[in-house]
Amino acid sequence: MTAPARFKQDDIKRAVAGVTAGGMRVGRVEIDPSGKIVILSDTVAPAADPNPWDAAIGKA
């Protein structure tokens, strides 16, 4: 049996909405194994380059 998730999608939505309402542009969201949500500014951690395999499998 698998363990339940330590966070929910709504938790991430609320966190991102809060920082964007405060004027920060989100660069990356990280979630560690304990469930801690870390949001990094786009100036500190620019968005990653797209993965070329995303287009190959139809995600892009």
PDBQT receptor file of N, H, CA, C and O in Angstrom, charges set to zero:
ATOM      1  N   MET A   1       0.849  -1.170   0.000  1.00  0.00    +0.000 N 
ATOM      2  CA  MET A   1       0.000   0.000   0.000  1.00  0.00    +0.000 C 
ATOM      3  C   MET A   1       0.901   1.241   0.000  1.00  0.00    +0.000 C 
ATOM      4  O   MET A   1       1.943   1.262   0.655  1.00  0.00    +0.000 OA
ATOM      5  N   THR A   2       0.492   2.262  -0.734  1.00  0.00    +0.000 N 
ATOM      6  H   THR A   2      -0.355   2.246  -1.266  1.00  0.00    +0.000 HD
ATOM      7  CA  THR A   2       1.277   3.492  -0.804  1.00  0.00    +0.000 C 
ATOM      8  C   THR A   2       0.820   4.476   0.262  1.00  0.00    +0.000 C 
ATOM      9  O   THR A   2      -0.320   4.442   0.725  1.00  0.00    +0.000 OA
ATOM     10  N   ALA A   3       1.745   5.352   0.637  1.00  0.00    +0.000 N 
ATOM     11  H   ALA A   3       2.671   5.380   0.261  1.00  0.00    +0.000 HD
ATOM     12  CA  ALA A   3       1.422   6.373   1.634  1.00  0.00    +0.000 C 
ATOM     13  C   ALA A   3       0.604   7.486   0.986  1.00  0.00    +0.000 C 
ATOM     14  O   ALA A   3       0.799   7.778  -0.194  1.00  0.00    +0.000 OA
ATOM     15  N   PRO A   4      -0.297   8.107   1.721  1.00  0.00    +0.000 N 
ATOM     16  CA  PRO A   4      -1.061   9.228   1.165  1.00  0.00    +0.000 C 
ATOM     17  C   PRO A   4      -0.136  10.415   0.889  1.00  0.00    +0.000 C 
ATOM     18  O   PRO A   4       0.892  10.581   1.546  1.00  0.00    +0.000 OA
ATOM     19  N   ALA A   5      -0.509  11.218  -0.070  1.00  0.00    +0.000 N 
ATOM     20  H   ALA A   5      -1.344  11.084  -0.603  1.00  0.00    +0.000 HD
ATOM     21  CA  ALA A   5       0.285  12.398  -0.414  1.00  0.00    +0.000 C 
ATOM     22  C   ALA A   5       0.334  13.345   0.780  1.00  0.00    +0.000 C 
ATOM     23  O   ALA A   5      -0.634  13.471   1.530  1.00  0.00    +0.000 OA
ATOM     24  N   ARG A   6       1.472  14.007   0.944  1.00  0.00    +0.000 N 
ATOM     25  H   ARG A   6       2.259  13.905   0.335  1.00  0.00    +0.000 HD
ATOM     26  CA  ARG A   6       1.640  14.941   2.051  1.00  0.00    +0.000 C 
ATOM     27  C   ARG A   6       1.156  16.336   1.680  1.00  0.00    +0.000 C 
ATOM     28  O   ARG A   6       1.162  17.241   2.515  1.00  0.00    +0.000 OA
ATOM     29  N   PHE A   7       0.742  16.510   0.446  1.00  0.00    +0.000 N 
ATOM     30  H   PHE A   7       0.737  15.775  -0.233  1.00  0.00    +0.000 HD
ATOM     31  CA  PHE A   7       0.221  17.790  -0.012  1.00  0.00    +0.000 C 
ATOM     32  C   PHE A   7      -0.855  17.506  -1.040  1.00  0.00    +0.000 C 
ATOM     33  O   PHE A   7      -0.930  16.407  -1.591  1.00  0.00    +0.000 OA
ATOM     34  N   LYS A   8      -1.671  18.485  -1.291  1.00  0.00    +0.000 N 
ATOM     35  H   LYS A   8      -1.610  19.377  -0.844  1.00  0.00    +0.000 HD
ATOM     36  CA  LYS A   8      -2.730  18.353  -2.298  1.00  0.00    +0.000 C 
ATOM     37  C   LYS A   8      -2.530  19.429  -3.357  1.00  0.00    +0.000 C 
ATOM     38  O   LYS A   8      -1.839  20.420  -3.123  1.00  0.00    +0.000 OA
ATOM     39  N   GLN A   9      -3.126  19.232  -4.502  1.00  0.00    +0.000 N 
ATOM     40  H   GLN A   9      -3.688  18.427  -4.693  1.00  0.00    +0.000 HD
ATOM     41  CA  GLN A   9      -3.021  20.199  -5.588  1.00  0.00    +0.000 C 
ATOM     42  C   GLN A   9      -3.508  21.567  -5.129  1.00  0.00    +0.000 C 
ATOM     43  O   GLN A   9      -2.943  22.587  -5.523  1.00  0.00    +0.000 OA
ATOM     44  N   ASP A  10      -4.541  21.600  -4.310  1.00  0.00    +0.000 N 
ATOM     45  H   ASP A  10      -5.000  20.771  -3.991  1.00  0.00    +0.000 HD
ATOM     46  CA  ASP A  10      -5.049  22.880  -3.804  1.00  0.00    +0.000 C 
ATOM     47  C   ASP A  10      -4.004  23.606  -2.954  1.00  0.00    +0.000 C 
ATOM     48  O   ASP A  10      -3.955  24.836  -2.947  1.00  0.00    +0.000 OA
ATOM     49  N   ASP A  11      -3.165  22.845  -2.235  1.00  0.00    +0.000 N 
ATOM     50  H   ASP A  11      -3.204  21.846  -2.240  1.00  0.00    +0.000 HD
ATOM     51  CA  ASP A  11      -2.100  23.477  -1.440  1.00  0.00    +0.000 C 
ATOM     52  C   ASP A  11      -1.140  24.232  -2.351  1.00  0.00    +0.000 C 
ATOM     53  O   ASP A  11      -0.721  25.347  -2.042  1.00  0.00    +0.000 OA
ATOM     54  N   ILE A  12      -0.799  23.616  -3.471  1.00  0.00    +0.000 N 
ATOM     55  H   ILE A  12      -1.139  22.710  -3.722  1.00  0.00    +0.000 HD
ATOM     56  CA  ILE A  12       0.123  24.246  -4.415  1.00  0.00    +0.000 C 
ATOM     57  C   ILE A  12      -0.532  25.455  -5.064  1.00  0.00    +0.000 C 
ATOM     58  O   ILE A  12       0.098  26.501  -5.216  1.00  0.00    +0.000 OA
ATOM     59  N   LYS A  13      -1.801  25.311  -5.448  1.00  0.00    +0.000 N 
ATOM     60  H   LYS A  13      -2.313  24.461  -5.324  1.00  0.00    +0.000 HD
ATOM     61  CA  LYS A  13      -2.525  26.431  -6.056  1.00  0.00    +0.000 C 
ATOM     62  C   LYS A  13      -2.560  27.632  -5.119  1.00  0.00    +0.000 C 
ATOM     63  O   LYS A  13      -2.326  28.762  -5.545  1.00  0.00    +0.000 OA
ATOM     64  N   ARG A  14      -2.854  27.388  -3.838  1.00  0.00    +0.000 N 
ATOM     65  H   ARG A  14      -3.045  26.469  -3.492  1.00  0.00    +0.000 HD
ATOM     66  CA  ARG A  14      -2.921  28.481  -2.863  1.00  0.00    +0.000 C 
ATOM     67  C   ARG A  14      -1.558  29.137  -2.682  1.00  0.00    +0.000 C 
ATOM     68  O   ARG A  14      -1.462  30.362  -2.603  1.00  0.00    +0.000 OA
ATOM     69  N   ALA A  15      -0.508  28.331  -2.617  1.00  0.00    +0.000 N 
ATOM     70  H   ALA A  15      -0.586  27.336  -2.681  1.00  0.00    +0.000 HD
ATOM     71  CA  ALA A  15       0.832  28.880  -2.425  1.00  0.00    +0.000 C 
ATOM     72  C   ALA A  15       1.243  29.739  -3.616  1.00  0.00    +0.000 C 
ATOM     73  O   ALA A  15       1.769  30.838  -3.438  1.00  0.00    +0.000 OA
ATOM     74  N   VAL A  16       1.006  29.243  -4.829  1.00  0.00    +0.000 N 
ATOM     75  H   VAL A  16       0.580  28.350  -4.973  1.00  0.00    +0.000 HD
ATOM     76  CA  VAL A  16       1.363  30.002  -6.031  1.00  0.00    +0.000 C 
ATOM     77  C   VAL A  16       0.512  31.263  -6.138  1.00  0.00    +0.000 C 
ATOM     78  O   VAL A  16       1.022  32.327  -6.488  1.00  0.00    +0.000 OA
ATOM     79  N   ALA A  17      -0.768  31.153  -5.841  1.00  0.00    +0.000 N 
ATOM     80  H   ALA A  17      -1.183  30.288  -5.556  1.00  0.00    +0.000 HD
ATOM     81  CA  ALA A  17      -1.640  32.325  -5.893  1.00  0.00    +0.000 C 
ATOM     82  C   ALA A  17      -1.187  33.383  -4.888  1.00  0.00    +0.000 C 
ATOM     83  O   ALA A  17      -1.247  34.579  -5.172  1.00  0.00    +0.000 OA
ATOM     84  N   GLY A  18      -0.740  32.945  -3.727  1.00  0.00    +0.000 N 
ATOM     85  H   GLY A  18      -0.691  31.973  -3.496  1.00  0.00    +0.000 HD
ATOM     86  CA  GLY A  18      -0.283  33.890  -2.711  1.00  0.00    +0.000 C 
ATOM     87  C   GLY A  18       0.960  34.654  -3.135  1.00  0.00    +0.000 C 
ATOM     88  O   GLY A  18       1.036  35.870  -2.956  1.00  0.00    +0.000 OA
ATOM     89  N   VAL A  19       1.936  33.947  -3.697  1.00  0.00    +0.000 N 
ATOM     90  H   VAL A  19       1.875  32.960  -3.842  1.00  0.00    +0.000 HD
ATOM     91  CA  VAL A  19       3.163  34.656  -4.085  1.00  0.00    +0.000 C 
ATOM     92  C   VAL A  19       2.934  35.530  -5.313  1.00  0.00    +0.000 C 
ATOM     93  O   VAL A  19       3.535  36.599  -5.420  1.00  0.00    +0.000 OA
ATOM     94  N   THR A  20       2.083  35.102  -6.237  1.00  0.00    +0.000 N 
ATOM     95  H   THR A  20       1.596  34.234  -6.149  1.00  0.00    +0.000 HD
ATOM     96  CA  THR A  20       1.812  35.950  -7.402  1.00  0.00    +0.000 C 
ATOM     97  C   THR A  20       1.013  37.181  -6.979  1.00  0.00    +0.000 C 
ATOM     98  O   THR A  20       1.217  38.262  -7.532  1.00  0.00    +0.000 OA
ATOM     99  N   ALA A  21       0.113  37.040  -6.015  1.00  0.00    +0.000 N 
ATOM    100  H   ALA A  21      -0.053  36.162  -5.566  1.00  0.00    +0.000 HD
ATOM    101  CA  ALA A  21      -0.626  38.202  -5.506  1.00  0.00    +0.000 C 
ATOM    102  C   ALA A  21       0.322  39.189  -4.824  1.00  0.00    +0.000 C 
ATOM    103  O   ALA A  21       0.060  40.391  -4.792  1.00  0.00    +0.000 OA
ATOM    104  N   GLY A  22       1.416  38.674  -4.284  1.00  0.00    +0.000 N 
ATOM    105  H   GLY A  22       1.629  37.697  -4.310  1.00  0.00    +0.000 HD
ATOM    106  CA  GLY A  22       2.407  39.529  -3.655  1.00  0.00    +0.000 C 
ATOM    107  C   GLY A  22       3.372  40.160  -4.650  1.00  0.00    +0.000 C 
ATOM    108  O   GLY A  22       4.244  40.937  -4.259  1.00  0.00    +0.000 OA
ATOM    109  N   GLY A  23       3.226  39.832  -5.932  1.00  0.00    +0.000 N 
ATOM    110  H   GLY A  23       2.518  39.201  -6.249  1.00  0.00    +0.000 HD
ATOM    111  CA  GLY A  23       4.037  40.453  -6.969  1.00  0.00    +0.000 C 
ATOM    112  C   GLY A  23       5.225  39.631  -7.448  1.00  0.00    +0.000 C 
ATOM    113  O   GLY A  23       5.990  40.098  -8.292  1.00  0.00    +0.000 OA
ATOM    114  N   MET A  24       5.397  38.432  -6.936  1.00  0.00    +0.000 N 
ATOM    115  H   MET A  24       4.776  38.052  -6.251  1.00  0.00    +0.000 HD
ATOM    116  CA  MET A  24       6.518  37.605  -7.374  1.00  0.00    +0.000 C 
ATOM    117  C   MET A  24       6.123  36.789  -8.596  1.00  0.00    +0.000 C 
ATOM    118  O   MET A  24       5.021  36.244  -8.666  1.00  0.00    +0.000 OA
ATOM    119  N   ARG A  25       7.033  36.713  -9.552  1.00  0.00    +0.000 N 
ATOM    120  H   ARG A  25       7.928  37.156  -9.495  1.00  0.00    +0.000 HD
ATOM    121  CA  ARG A  25       6.803  35.855 -10.718  1.00  0.00    +0.000 C 
ATOM    122  C   ARG A  25       7.449  34.512 -10.448  1.00  0.00    +0.000 C 
ATOM    123  O   ARG A  25       8.633  34.436 -10.122  1.00  0.00    +0.000 OA
ATOM    124  N   VAL A  26       6.672  33.462 -10.584  1.00  0.00    +0.000 N 
ATOM    125  H   VAL A  26       5.709  33.525 -10.848  1.00  0.00    +0.000 HD
ATOM    126  CA  VAL A  26       7.123  32.119 -10.248  1.00  0.00    +0.000 C 
ATOM    127  C   VAL A  26       8.032  31.578 -11.342  1.00  0.00    +0.000 C 
ATOM    128  O   VAL A  26       7.686  31.600 -12.524  1.00  0.00    +0.000 OA
ATOM    129  N   GLY A  27       9.197  31.094 -10.931  1.00  0.00    +0.000 N 
ATOM    130  H   GLY A  27       9.477  31.076  -9.972  1.00  0.00    +0.000 HD
ATOM    131  CA  GLY A  27      10.122  30.460 -11.861  1.00  0.00    +0.000 C 
ATOM    132  C   GLY A  27      10.040  28.950 -11.768  1.00  0.00    +0.000 C 
ATOM    133  O   GLY A  27      10.081  28.242 -12.774  1.00  0.00    +0.000 OA
ATOM    134  N   ARG A  28       9.922  28.467 -10.524  1.00  0.00    +0.000 N 
ATOM    135  H   ARG A  28       9.889  29.042  -9.707  1.00  0.00    +0.000 HD
ATOM    136  CA  ARG A  28       9.897  27.013 -10.335  1.00  0.00    +0.000 C 
ATOM    137  C   ARG A  28       9.248  26.705  -8.995  1.00  0.00    +0.000 C 
ATOM    138  O   ARG A  28       9.381  27.461  -8.032  1.00  0.00    +0.000 OA
ATOM    139  N   VAL A  29       8.546  25.585  -8.953  1.00  0.00    +0.000 N 
ATOM    140  H   VAL A  29       8.438  24.971  -9.735  1.00  0.00    +0.000 HD
ATOM    141  CA  VAL A  29       7.960  25.088  -7.716  1.00  0.00    +0.000 C 
ATOM    142  C   VAL A  29       8.596  23.734  -7.434  1.00  0.00    +0.000 C 
ATOM    143  O   VAL A  29       8.623  22.860  -8.301  1.00  0.00    +0.000 OA
ATOM    144  N   GLU A  30       9.104  23.564  -6.223  1.00  0.00    +0.000 N 
ATOM    145  H   GLU A  30       9.082  24.274  -5.519  1.00  0.00    +0.000 HD
ATOM    146  CA  GLU A  30       9.709  22.298  -5.819  1.00  0.00    +0.000 C 
ATOM    147  C   GLU A  30       8.956  21.768  -4.613  1.00  0.00    +0.000 C 
ATOM    148  O   GLU A  30       8.508  22.535  -3.760  1.00  0.00    +0.000 OA
ATOM    149  N   ILE A  31       8.819  20.449  -4.547  1.00  0.00    +0.000 N 
ATOM    150  H   ILE A  31       9.183  19.826  -5.239  1.00  0.00    +0.000 HD
ATOM    151  CA  ILE A  31       8.171  19.812  -3.411  1.00  0.00    +0.000 C 
ATOM    152  C   ILE A  31       9.113  18.719  -2.929  1.00  0.00    +0.000 C 
ATOM    153  O   ILE A  31       9.434  17.794  -3.675  1.00  0.00    +0.000 OA
ATOM    154  N   ASP A  32       9.557  18.830  -1.679  1.00  0.00    +0.000 N 
ATOM    155  H   ASP A  32       9.296  19.582  -1.073  1.00  0.00    +0.000 HD
ATOM    156  CA  ASP A  32      10.485  17.826  -1.179  1.00  0.00    +0.000 C 
ATOM    157  C   ASP A  32       9.707  16.624  -0.640  1.00  0.00    +0.000 C 
ATOM    158  O   ASP A  32       8.488  16.700  -0.481  1.00  0.00    +0.000 OA
ATOM    159  N   PRO A  33      10.396  15.523  -0.359  1.00  0.00    +0.000 N 
ATOM    160  CA  PRO A  33       9.697  14.301   0.067  1.00  0.00    +0.000 C 
ATOM    161  C   PRO A  33       8.844  14.463   1.321  1.00  0.00    +0.000 C 
ATOM    162  O   PRO A  33       7.898  13.699   1.519  1.00  0.00    +0.000 OA
ATOM    163  N   SER A  34       9.154  15.432   2.167  1.00  0.00    +0.000 N 
ATOM    164  H   SER A  34       9.922  16.052   2.006  1.00  0.00    +0.000 HD
ATOM    165  CA  SER A  34       8.348  15.623   3.371  1.00  0.00    +0.000 C 
ATOM    166  C   SER A  34       7.065  16.392   3.086  1.00  0.00    +0.000 C 
ATOM    167  O   SER A  34       6.189  16.479   3.947  1.00  0.00    +0.000 OA
ATOM    168  N   GLY A  35       6.947  16.957   1.866  1.00  0.00    +0.000 N 
ATOM    169  H   GLY A  35       7.659  16.886   1.167  1.00  0.00    +0.000 HD
ATOM    170  CA  GLY A  35       5.755  17.703   1.494  1.00  0.00    +0.000 C 
ATOM    171  C   GLY A  35       5.941  19.207   1.545  1.00  0.00    +0.000 C 
ATOM    172  O   GLY A  35       5.000  19.952   1.272  1.00  0.00    +0.000 OA
ATOM    173  N   LYS A  36       7.143  19.670   1.889  1.00  0.00    +0.000 N 
ATOM    174  H   LYS A  36       7.907  19.064   2.111  1.00  0.00    +0.000 HD
ATOM    175  CA  LYS A  36       7.406  21.111   1.938  1.00  0.00    +0.000 C 
ATOM    176  C   LYS A  36       7.384  21.679   0.526  1.00  0.00    +0.000 C 
ATOM    177  O   LYS A  36       8.033  21.145  -0.373  1.00  0.00    +0.000 OA
ATOM    178  N   ILE A  37       6.636  22.762   0.334  1.00  0.00    +0.000 N 
ATOM    179  H   ILE A  37       6.109  23.195   1.065  1.00  0.00    +0.000 HD
ATOM    180  CA  ILE A  37       6.513  23.408  -0.969  1.00  0.00    +0.000 C 
ATOM    181  C   ILE A  37       7.441  24.618  -0.994  1.00  0.00    +0.000 C 
ATOM    182  O   ILE A  37       7.361  25.494  -0.132  1.00  0.00    +0.000 OA
ATOM    183  N   VAL A  38       8.319  24.655  -1.990  1.00  0.00    +0.000 N 
ATOM    184  H   VAL A  38       8.383  23.944  -2.690  1.00  0.00    +0.000 HD
ATOM    185  CA  VAL A  38       9.261  25.756  -2.143  1.00  0.00    +0.000 C 
ATOM    186  C   VAL A  38       8.978  26.419  -3.485  1.00  0.00    +0.000 C 
ATOM    187  O   VAL A  38       8.970  25.750  -4.518  1.00  0.00    +0.000 OA
ATOM    188  N   ILE A  39       8.747  27.734  -3.477  1.00  0.00    +0.000 N 
ATOM    189  H   ILE A  39       8.754  28.278  -2.637  1.00  0.00    +0.000 HD
ATOM    190  CA  ILE A  39       8.485  28.477  -4.706  1.00  0.00    +0.000 C 
ATOM    191  C   ILE A  39       9.643  29.434  -4.926  1.00  0.00    +0.000 C 
ATOM    192  O   ILE A  39       9.956  30.255  -4.064  1.00  0.00    +0.000 OA
ATOM    193  N   LEU A  40      10.278  29.322  -6.089  1.00  0.00    +0.000 N 
ATOM    194  H   LEU A  40      10.024  28.655  -6.790  1.00  0.00    +0.000 HD
ATOM    195  CA  LEU A  40      11.426  30.150  -6.420  1.00  0.00    +0.000 C 
ATOM    196  C   LEU A  40      11.042  31.174  -7.474  1.00  0.00    +0.000 C 
ATOM    197  O   LEU A  40      10.298  30.875  -8.408  1.00  0.00    +0.000 OA
ATOM    198  N   SER A  41      11.558  32.378  -7.312  1.00  0.00    +0.000 N 
ATOM    199  H   SER A  41      12.162  32.620  -6.554  1.00  0.00    +0.000 HD
ATOM    200  CA  SER A  41      11.307  33.472  -8.246  1.00  0.00    +0.000 C 
ATOM    201  C   SER A  41      11.917  33.168  -9.609  1.00  0.00    +0.000 C 
ATOM    202  O   SER A  41      12.890  32.420  -9.706  1.00  0.00    +0.000 OA
ATOM    203  N   ASP A  42      11.353  33.742 -10.648  1.00  0.00    +0.000 N 
ATOM    204  H   ASP A  42      10.563  34.350 -10.569  1.00  0.00    +0.000 HD
ATOM    205  CA  ASP A  42      11.902  33.514 -11.988  1.00  0.00    +0.000 C 
ATOM    206  C   ASP A  42      13.266  34.156 -12.155  1.00  0.00    +0.000 C 
ATOM    207  O   ASP A  42      14.016  33.775 -13.054  1.00  0.00    +0.000 OA
ATOM    208  N   THR A  43      13.610  35.129 -11.306  1.00  0.00    +0.000 N 
ATOM    209  H   THR A  43      13.001  35.438 -10.575  1.00  0.00    +0.000 HD
ATOM    210  CA  THR A  43      14.947  35.729 -11.399  1.00  0.00    +0.000 C 
ATOM    211  C   THR A  43      15.987  34.856 -10.706  1.00  0.00    +0.000 C 
ATOM    212  O   THR A  43      17.158  34.873 -11.086  1.00  0.00    +0.000 OA
ATOM    213  N   VAL A  44      15.579  34.101  -9.706  1.00  0.00    +0.000 N 
ATOM    214  H   VAL A  44      14.628  34.087  -9.398  1.00  0.00    +0.000 HD
ATOM    215  CA  VAL A  44      16.485  33.198  -8.993  1.00  0.00    +0.000 C 
ATOM    216  C   VAL A  44      16.598  31.864  -9.719  1.00  0.00    +0.000 C 
ATOM    217  O   VAL A  44      17.695  31.327  -9.873  1.00  0.00    +0.000 OA
ATOM    218  N   ALA A  45      15.480  31.338 -10.159  1.00  0.00    +0.000 N 
ATOM    219  H   ALA A  45      14.589  31.774 -10.034  1.00  0.00    +0.000 HD
ATOM    220  CA  ALA A  45      15.447  30.033 -10.815  1.00  0.00    +0.000 C 
ATOM    221  C   ALA A  45      14.571  30.128 -12.058  1.00  0.00    +0.000 C 
ATOM    222  O   ALA A  45      13.379  29.825 -12.000  1.00  0.00    +0.000 OA
ATOM    223  N   PRO A  46      15.153  30.548 -13.186  1.00  0.00    +0.000 N 
ATOM    224  CA  PRO A  46      14.347  30.635 -14.401  1.00  0.00    +0.000 C 
ATOM    225  C   PRO A  46      13.742  29.278 -14.756  1.00  0.00    +0.000 C 
ATOM    226  O   PRO A  46      14.283  28.229 -14.406  1.00  0.00    +0.000 OA
ATOM    227  N   ALA A  47      12.642  29.321 -15.437  1.00  0.00    +0.000 N 
ATOM    228  H   ALA A  47      12.202  30.173 -15.721  1.00  0.00    +0.000 HD
ATOM    229  CA  ALA A  47      11.987  28.076 -15.852  1.00  0.00    +0.000 C 
ATOM    230  C   ALA A  47      12.954  27.219 -16.652  1.00  0.00    +0.000 C 
ATOM    231  O   ALA A  47      13.755  27.730 -17.435  1.00  0.00    +0.000 OA
ATOM    232  N   ALA A  48      12.870  25.926 -16.449  1.00  0.00    +0.000 N 
ATOM    233  H   ALA A  48      12.219  25.511 -15.814  1.00  0.00    +0.000 HD
ATOM    234  CA  ALA A  48      13.765  24.998 -17.128  1.00  0.00    +0.000 C 
ATOM    235  C   ALA A  48      13.465  24.966 -18.625  1.00  0.00    +0.000 C 
ATOM    236  O   ALA A  48      12.338  25.217 -19.053  1.00  0.00    +0.000 OA
ATOM    237  N   ASP A  49      14.490  24.652 -19.406  1.00  0.00    +0.000 N 
ATOM    238  H   ASP A  49      15.405  24.448 -19.058  1.00  0.00    +0.000 HD
ATOM    239  CA  ASP A  49      14.286  24.482 -20.844  1.00  0.00    +0.000 C 
ATOM    240  C   ASP A  49      13.330  23.331 -21.062  1.00  0.00    +0.000 C 
ATOM    241  O   ASP A  49      13.345  22.361 -20.304  1.00  0.00    +0.000 OA
ATOM    242  N   PRO A  50      12.499  23.421 -22.084  1.00  0.00    +0.000 N 
ATOM    243  CA  PRO A  50      11.563  22.328 -22.333  1.00  0.00    +0.000 C 
ATOM    244  C   PRO A  50      12.313  21.037 -22.655  1.00  0.00    +0.000 C 
ATOM    245  O   PRO A  50      13.370  21.051 -23.285  1.00  0.00    +0.000 OA
ATOM    246  N   ASN A  51      11.753  19.955 -22.217  1.00  0.00    +0.000 N 
ATOM    247  H   ASN A  51      10.894  19.944 -21.706  1.00  0.00    +0.000 HD
ATOM    248  CA  ASN A  51      12.328  18.646 -22.485  1.00  0.00    +0.000 C 
ATOM    249  C   ASN A  51      11.974  18.244 -23.915  1.00  0.00    +0.000 C 
ATOM    250  O   ASN A  51      10.791  18.215 -24.253  1.00  0.00    +0.000 OA
ATOM    251  N   PRO A  52      12.963  17.929 -24.776  1.00  0.00    +0.000 N 
ATOM    252  CA  PRO A  52      12.656  17.575 -26.159  1.00  0.00    +0.000 C 
ATOM    253  C   PRO A  52      11.775  16.325 -26.269  1.00  0.00    +0.000 C 
ATOM    254  O   PRO A  52      11.098  16.132 -27.279  1.00  0.00    +0.000 OA
ATOM    255  N   TRP A  53      11.782  15.492 -25.251  1.00  0.00    +0.000 N 
ATOM    256  H   TRP A  53      12.332  15.649 -24.430  1.00  0.00    +0.000 HD
ATOM    257  CA  TRP A  53      10.939  14.288 -25.297  1.00  0.00    +0.000 C 
ATOM    258  C   TRP A  53       9.465  14.628 -25.104  1.00  0.00    +0.000 C 
ATOM    259  O   TRP A  53       8.603  13.832 -25.478  1.00  0.00    +0.000 OA
ATOM    260  N   ASP A  54       9.156  15.785 -24.531  1.00  0.00    +0.000 N 
ATOM    261  H   ASP A  54       9.857  16.431 -24.228  1.00  0.00    +0.000 HD
ATOM    262  CA  ASP A  54       7.755  16.168 -24.375  1.00  0.00    +0.000 C 
ATOM    263  C   ASP A  54       7.055  16.245 -25.734  1.00  0.00    +0.000 C 
ATOM    264  O   ASP A  54       5.923  15.783 -25.880  1.00  0.00    +0.000 OA
ATOM    265  N   ALA A  55       7.730  16.829 -26.723  1.00  0.00    +0.000 N 
ATOM    266  H   ALA A  55       8.649  17.205 -26.604  1.00  0.00    +0.000 HD
ATOM    267  CA  ALA A  55       7.146  16.910 -28.061  1.00  0.00    +0.000 C 
ATOM    268  C   ALA A  55       7.010  15.522 -28.672  1.00  0.00    +0.000 C 
ATOM    269  O   ALA A  55       6.045  15.244 -29.384  1.00  0.00    +0.000 OA
ATOM    270  N   ALA A  56       7.971  14.659 -28.397  1.00  0.00    +0.000 N 
ATOM    271  H   ALA A  56       8.755  14.885 -27.819  1.00  0.00    +0.000 HD
ATOM    272  CA  ALA A  56       7.954  13.311 -28.969  1.00  0.00    +0.000 C 
ATOM    273  C   ALA A  56       6.776  12.490 -28.460  1.00  0.00    +0.000 C 
ATOM    274  O   ALA A  56       6.228  11.662 -29.188  1.00  0.00    +0.000 OA
ATOM    275  N   ILE A  57       6.386  12.725 -27.198  1.00  0.00    +0.000 N 
ATOM    276  H   ILE A  57       6.832  13.398 -26.607  1.00  0.00    +0.000 HD
ATOM    277  CA  ILE A  57       5.283  11.921 -26.642  1.00  0.00    +0.000 C 
ATOM    278  C   ILE A  57       3.976  12.701 -26.610  1.00  0.00    +0.000 C 
ATOM    279  O   ILE A  57       2.980  12.234 -26.057  1.00  0.00    +0.000 OA
ATOM    280  N   GLY A  58       3.983  13.890 -27.205  1.00  0.00    +0.000 N 
ATOM    281  H   GLY A  58       4.792  14.269 -27.655  1.00  0.00    +0.000 HD
ATOM    282  CA  GLY A  58       2.744  14.644 -27.358  1.00  0.00    +0.000 C 
ATOM    283  C   GLY A  58       2.370  15.541 -26.205  1.00  0.00    +0.000 C 
ATOM    284  O   GLY A  58       1.214  15.955 -26.116  1.00  0.00    +0.000 OA
ATOM    285  N   LYS A  59       3.304  15.867 -25.302  1.00  0.00    +0.000 N 
ATOM    286  H   LYS A  59       4.243  15.531 -25.374  1.00  0.00    +0.000 HD
ATOM    287  CA  LYS A  59       2.998  16.761 -24.178  1.00  0.00    +0.000 C 
ATOM    288  C   LYS A  59       3.150  18.226 -24.553  1.00  0.00    +0.000 C 
ATOM    289  O   LYS A  59       2.595  19.092 -23.877  1.00  0.00    +0.000 OA
ATOM    290  N   ALA A  60       3.885  18.521 -25.607  1.00  0.00    +0.000 N 
ATOM    291  H   ALA A  60       4.336  17.817 -26.156  1.00  0.00    +0.000 HD
ATOM    292  CA  ALA A  60       4.136  19.920 -25.947  1.00  0.00    +0.000 C 
ATOM    293  C   ALA A  60       3.137  20.423 -26.956  1.00  0.00    +0.000 C 
ATOM    294  O   ALA A  60       3.198  21.584 -27.359  1.00  0.00    +0.000 OA
TER     295      ALA A  60
